[in-house]
Amino acid sequence: MTIGIVYYSRTGNTRAAAQLLADKLKQQNLSVDLIEIEAVKRPGFFSAGRAAMKQIELPIKNTDVDLGNYSTLVVGSPTWGGCCSPFIKTFFSSAKNIKGKKTALFITGGGMPDPQGKPRQMMQQDLTNFSVNLSDSFLGLQMKKGKIIKGEQQVDQFVQSIL
Ligand SMILES: Cc1cc2nc3c(=O)[nH]c(=O)nc-3n(C[C@H](O)[C@H](O)[C@H](O)COP(=O)(O)O)c2cc1C
């Protein structure tokens, strides 16, 4: 079984978290692909926050990605202005073969993401609209400069829930 980790990262934290998850899943002898959502233009701080809060879909390079080969998806976003990044919605609106796909979410933030908070709710809503099969498991990580500040103890449990 191959797991696809789909994420957007503007400053590297969510990428570092995705890489950590990939390494841990590979240690369990799973095959993992990292799929970074690539913005056509990297948004500045204010345009990122505005796009997230107003749900403005910013263009991406990797459209129409076929996710049919993956048994499971893990999807990660940074927190922007108390919302998820709009790039997640943009990516999944053109991605292929996602219907019914088992999907777990993770979120990074400058503060500790609330498991019941709006960024997760938004991702759940967006992905449910694209008919993926959302798992109950969730990972929130407080991060700074690519390092986990809080939430590391939950990483192994999250990985186990994906297996
Ligand atoms: C526009 C913008 C808004 C942000 N808003 C929040 C926020 O509301 N809450 C929070 O905890 N962190 C917030 N952050 C911090 C990021 O969520 C955090 O640094 C995240 O790990 C960045 O991920 P990345 O390095 O993968 O882009 C914000 C960052 C940006 C750029």
The ligand as an SDF file (V2000), in Angstrom:
LIG
                    3D

 31 33  0  0  0  0  0  0  0  0999 V2000
   -0.7220   34.6720    6.9040 C   0  0  0  0  0  0  0  0  0  0  0  0
   -0.4080   33.8520    8.1180 C   0  0  0  0  0  0  0  0  0  0  0  0
   -1.3390   33.7400    9.1280 C   0  0  0  0  0  0  0  0  0  0  0  0
   -1.0900   32.9460   10.2420 C   0  0  0  0  0  0  0  0  0  0  0  0
   -2.0630   32.8050   11.1810 N   0  0  0  0  0  0  0  0  0  0  0  0
   -1.8690   31.9620   12.2120 C   0  0  0  0  0  0  0  0  0  0  0  0
   -2.9110   31.7300   13.1550 C   0  0  0  0  0  0  0  0  0  0  0  0
   -4.0130   32.2720   13.0530 O   0  0  0  0  0  0  0  0  0  0  0  0
   -2.6700   30.8680   14.1850 N   0  0  0  0  0  0  0  0  0  0  0  0
   -1.4640   30.2360   14.3280 C   0  0  0  0  0  0  0  0  0  0  0  0
   -1.2990   29.4590   15.2650 O   0  0  0  0  0  0  0  0  0  0  0  0
   -0.4570   30.4290   13.4310 N   0  0  0  0  0  0  0  0  0  0  0  0
   -0.6420   31.2700   12.3850 C   0  0  0  0  0  0  0  0  0  0  0  0
    0.3680   31.4510   11.4690 N   0  0  0  0  0  0  0  0  0  0  0  0
    1.6320   30.7200   11.6410 C   0  0  0  0  0  0  0  0  0  0  0  0
    1.6730   29.4740   10.7520 C   0  0  0  0  0  0  0  0  0  0  0  0
    0.4770   28.7300   10.8180 O   0  0  0  0  0  0  0  0  0  0  0  0
    2.7950   28.5430   11.1740 C   0  0  0  0  0  0  0  0  0  0  0  0
    4.0210   29.2180   11.1670 O   0  0  0  0  0  0  0  0  0  0  0  0
    2.8440   27.3350   10.2300 C   0  0  0  0  0  0  0  0  0  0  0  0
    3.5400   26.2810   10.8530 O   0  0  0  0  0  0  0  0  0  0  0  0
    3.4680   27.7080    8.9150 C   0  0  0  0  0  0  0  0  0  0  0  0
    3.5710   26.5760    8.1110 O   0  0  0  0  0  0  0  0  0  0  0  0
    4.5310   26.5620    6.8360 P   0  0  0  0  0  0  0  0  0  0  0  0
    5.9210   26.8920    7.3410 O   0  0  0  0  0  0  0  0  0  0  0  0
    4.4470   25.1640    6.3540 O   0  0  0  0  0  0  0  0  0  0  0  0
    4.0490   27.5600    5.8630 O   0  0  0  0  0  0  0  0  0  0  0  0
    0.1530   32.2570   10.3560 C   0  0  0  0  0  0  0  0  0  0  0  0
    1.1020   32.3840    9.3370 C   0  0  0  0  0  0  0  0  0  0  0  0
    0.8260   33.1550    8.2200 C   0  0  0  0  0  0  0  0  0  0  0  0
    1.8440   33.2430    7.1080 C   0  0  0  0  0  0  0  0  0  0  0  0
  1  2  1  0
  2  3  1  0
  2 30  2  0
  3  4  2  0
  4  5  1  0
  4 28  1  0
  5  6  2  0
  6  7  1  0
  6 13  1  0
  7  8  2  0
  7  9  1  0
  9 10  1  0
 10 11  2  0
 10 12  1  0
 12 13  2  0
 13 14  1  0
 14 15  1  0
 14 28  1  0
 15 16  1  0
 16 17  1  0
 16 18  1  0
 18 19  1  0
 18 20  1  0
 20 21  1  0
 20 22  1  0
 22 23  1  0
 23 24  1  0
 24 25  2  0
 24 26  1  0
 24 27  1  0
 28 29  2  0
 29 30  1  0
 30 31  1  0
M  END
$$$$
